[in-house]
Amino acid sequence: MEAGDPHSDPMTSANAAASLRKTCPGLEIRDRPEELIPYSFDGTATLHQLPAAVVFAQTTQEVSSVLHWSSREKVPVVTRGSGTGLSGGSVPVAGGVVLCLSKMDKILEVDSANLTLRAESGAITAAITEAAEKAGLFYPPDPGSMKISTIGGNVAENSGGLRGLKYGVTRDYVMGLEVVLPGGEVIWTGNKCVKDVRLHPPGSFHRL
Ligand SMILES: Cc1cc2nc3c(=O)[nH]c(=O)nc-3n(C[C@H](O)[C@H](O)[C@H](O)COP(=O)(O)OP(=O)(O)OC[C@H]3O[C@@H](n4cnc5c(N)ncnc54)[C@H](O)[C@@H]3O)c2cc1C
């Protein structure tokens, strides 16, 4: 294994936090052992691993900075919403960092004319359902965890609940996504229109 490989040379909490604080000033970072424990597991029985640090991004720019840093320093990053997943997807890797997006929880827009809703990835699923209902609309995906789960976790896991039998699951309602690539580059996929090539502002669109 090469020097810097996270598996041969895992970052300590102190190293990871110090390096992150230097690179991303203002970013909320937790690295005390008692602060790391809640982020060492998700809803999956038996899987657990303490991360080196947990960071709470509040903007796309912060997500981009963290991923740019992790790519440069070769530190594995695991993204986390609310940690209700049942496939171990948000369980950290040894020596890695948890990038928690639960504080990016705003619903940015309900567009009744286009039947779309734009939200940050940490928006709680039930809040999206309620925002749609307030506008007289309907967002069908209803995982049993919807009062806790985030829309980002729903998209990553393609979640669905009982209403999926009639209306489909999360993938059937995603119109567009703002995506931060592993190196920190920000790209857009899709938008409010079923067929269009124009760019639109940040967030993710969901068909109502
Ligand atoms: C009581 C209970 C009931 C459940 N019921 C259902 C159900 O009915 N249907 C169903 O489908 N699932 C269900 N689940 C599973 C789980 O709630 C869903 O998978 C949910 O979508 C996870 O959301 P989360 O925000 O907790 O994601 P997390 O558990 O935090 O993450 C899940 C995965 O998504 C990734 N991820 C999270 N946010 C992002 C992001 N912004 N960008 C990229 N990747 C991201 C994580 O890395 C991880 O791989 C249930 C779980 C529990 C505990």
The ligand as an SDF file (V2000), in Angstrom:
LIG
                    3D

 53 58  0  0  0  0  0  0  0  0999 V2000
  -37.8800    2.2980   11.4490 C   0  0  0  0  0  0  0  0  0  0  0  0
  -37.3680    2.3500   10.0200 C   0  0  0  0  0  0  0  0  0  0  0  0
  -38.2770    2.2400    8.9800 C   0  0  0  0  0  0  0  0  0  0  0  0
  -37.8250    2.2670    7.6600 C   0  0  0  0  0  0  0  0  0  0  0  0
  -38.7450    2.1540    6.6660 N   0  0  0  0  0  0  0  0  0  0  0  0
  -38.3290    2.1910    5.3800 C   0  0  0  0  0  0  0  0  0  0  0  0
  -39.2890    2.0500    4.3160 C   0  0  0  0  0  0  0  0  0  0  0  0
  -40.4990    1.9170    4.5310 O   0  0  0  0  0  0  0  0  0  0  0  0
  -38.8300    2.0880    3.0410 N   0  0  0  0  0  0  0  0  0  0  0  0
  -37.4790    2.2620    2.7510 C   0  0  0  0  0  0  0  0  0  0  0  0
  -37.1390    2.3280    1.5800 O   0  0  0  0  0  0  0  0  0  0  0  0
  -36.5680    2.3820    3.7610 N   0  0  0  0  0  0  0  0  0  0  0  0
  -36.9510    2.3510    5.0330 C   0  0  0  0  0  0  0  0  0  0  0  0
  -36.0210    2.4670    6.0500 N   0  0  0  0  0  0  0  0  0  0  0  0
  -34.6130    2.6560    5.7130 C   0  0  0  0  0  0  0  0  0  0  0  0
  -34.1570    4.1380    5.7290 C   0  0  0  0  0  0  0  0  0  0  0  0
  -34.9460    4.9310    6.5460 O   0  0  0  0  0  0  0  0  0  0  0  0
  -34.1460    4.7360    4.3370 C   0  0  0  0  0  0  0  0  0  0  0  0
  -33.1630    4.0800    3.5730 O   0  0  0  0  0  0  0  0  0  0  0  0
  -33.8730    6.2490    4.3150 C   0  0  0  0  0  0  0  0  0  0  0  0
  -33.9840    6.7010    2.9760 O   0  0  0  0  0  0  0  0  0  0  0  0
  -32.5000    6.6360    4.8420 C   0  0  0  0  0  0  0  0  0  0  0  0
  -32.4690    8.0590    4.9910 O   0  0  0  0  0  0  0  0  0  0  0  0
  -31.3920    8.7350    5.9430 P   0  0  0  0  0  0  0  0  0  0  0  0
  -31.4980   10.2130    5.7960 O   0  0  0  0  0  0  0  0  0  0  0  0
  -31.5180    8.2100    7.3160 O   0  0  0  0  0  0  0  0  0  0  0  0
  -30.0470    8.2390    5.2410 O   0  0  0  0  0  0  0  0  0  0  0  0
  -28.7260    7.6430    5.9200 P   0  0  0  0  0  0  0  0  0  0  0  0
  -29.0280    6.3840    6.6500 O   0  0  0  0  0  0  0  0  0  0  0  0
  -28.0090    8.7080    6.6520 O   0  0  0  0  0  0  0  0  0  0  0  0
  -27.9140    7.2940    4.5910 O   0  0  0  0  0  0  0  0  0  0  0  0
  -28.3500    6.2590    3.7420 C   0  0  0  0  0  0  0  0  0  0  0  0
  -27.4160    6.2110    2.5210 C   0  0  0  0  0  0  0  0  0  0  0  0
  -27.5870    7.3940    1.7660 O   0  0  0  0  0  0  0  0  0  0  0  0
  -26.3390    8.0560    1.6170 C   0  0  0  0  0  0  0  0  0  0  0  0
  -26.6370    9.4780    1.6380 N   0  0  0  0  0  0  0  0  0  0  0  0
  -27.3850   10.1530    2.5660 C   0  0  0  0  0  0  0  0  0  0  0  0
  -27.5020   11.4410    2.2260 N   0  0  0  0  0  0  0  0  0  0  0  0
  -26.7990   11.5860    1.0660 C   0  0  0  0  0  0  0  0  0  0  0  0
  -26.5300   12.6950    0.2180 C   0  0  0  0  0  0  0  0  0  0  0  0
  -27.0040   13.9180    0.4920 N   0  0  0  0  0  0  0  0  0  0  0  0
  -25.7920   12.4900   -0.8800 N   0  0  0  0  0  0  0  0  0  0  0  0
  -25.3020   11.2520   -1.1700 C   0  0  0  0  0  0  0  0  0  0  0  0
  -25.5150   10.1620   -0.4200 N   0  0  0  0  0  0  0  0  0  0  0  0
  -26.2620   10.3340    0.6880 C   0  0  0  0  0  0  0  0  0  0  0  0
  -25.4820    7.5800    2.7810 C   0  0  0  0  0  0  0  0  0  0  0  0
  -24.0950    7.6650    2.4780 O   0  0  0  0  0  0  0  0  0  0  0  0
  -25.9380    6.1430    2.8940 C   0  0  0  0  0  0  0  0  0  0  0  0
  -25.2670    5.3510    1.9190 O   0  0  0  0  0  0  0  0  0  0  0  0
  -36.4400    2.4240    7.3840 C   0  0  0  0  0  0  0  0  0  0  0  0
  -35.5400    2.5550    8.4410 C   0  0  0  0  0  0  0  0  0  0  0  0
  -35.9890    2.5230    9.7490 C   0  0  0  0  0  0  0  0  0  0  0  0
  -34.9920    2.6530   10.8550 C   0  0  0  0  0  0  0  0  0  0  0  0
  1  2  1  0
  2  3  1  0
  2 52  2  0
  3  4  2  0
  4  5  1  0
  4 50  1  0
  5  6  2  0
  6  7  1  0
  6 13  1  0
  7  8  2  0
  7  9  1  0
  9 10  1  0
 10 11  2  0
 10 12  1  0
 12 13  2  0
 13 14  1  0
 14 15  1  0
 14 50  1  0
 15 16  1  0
 16 17  1  0
 16 18  1  0
 18 19  1  0
 18 20  1  0
 20 21  1  0
 20 22  1  0
 22 23  1  0
 23 24  1  0
 24 25  2  0
 24 26  1  0
 24 27  1  0
 27 28  1  0
 28 29  2  0
 28 30  1  0
 28 31  1  0
 31 32  1  0
 32 33  1  0
 33 34  1  0
 33 48  1  0
 34 35  1  0
 35 36  1  0
 35 46  1  0
 36 37  1  0
 36 45  1  0
 37 38  2  0
 38 39  1  0
 39 40  1  0
 39 45  2  0
 40 41  1  0
 40 42  2  0
 42 43  1  0
 43 44  2  0
 44 45  1  0
 46 47  1  0
 46 48  1  0
 48 49  1  0
 50 51  2  0
 51 52  1  0
 52 53  1  0
M  END
$$$$
